Amino acid sequence: MEIVESLLIGAYKIIQNPELYRFTSDSVLLARFLKAKKGERVADFCAGSGVVGLHFYAENTGVESVTLFEMQKELADMSGRTVALNGLEKTFRVENMRLQDIGGEYVEKFSLILCNPPYERGGFENADEKKALCRKELALTLEELVFAAKKCLKFGGRFALIHRADRVAELLTALSRAGLEPKKLQFVAGKAGEKPYAVLVSAVKGGKKGVEVLPAHINAKE
């Protein structure tokens, strides 16, 4: 069942459907991880409800365009209606497709790509199929994600994503091998002193080696 919720930024609203996918604090952390540059052309990979792209746009000036890529048709349609609800049709575009199928129109198109990907390993188990596709690497591997980002980024463009903390070595290696040099890293923990459960990483296409490691972010949950 769909519900309309405030984004808690200005008058922006977002359509959610808990039966399909409902965004978590991870999406908000990612949207706030970087600031926009002037004339930024943004892509939101694995967009789901479109929250990362919408939240980033709402909190930043200088964003020229935002393209939401989502493979599940129901989520893509819902994102499109969120765009219309906020009157952003001239700035936002929704693409219902797999990242592996992105065509030449988007080659080296974007200056910034944001992604909250499915980052759990394993099968469906007892999970609902539609929700599992959002959370588990069933239809998109890490390598395929990184390749799509490399393909769609301009030289010097940034790729920012949130992932599992225990896969940070795998993530950094995959990015570096693709020519997306990690430049900024921040672990996320639920409480001070606890082991991090997630990591935020920003990489630059063609960037020089050297990573800025930020203090851990404490994402306290009530």
Disulfide bonds with the S-S distance in Angstrom:
none
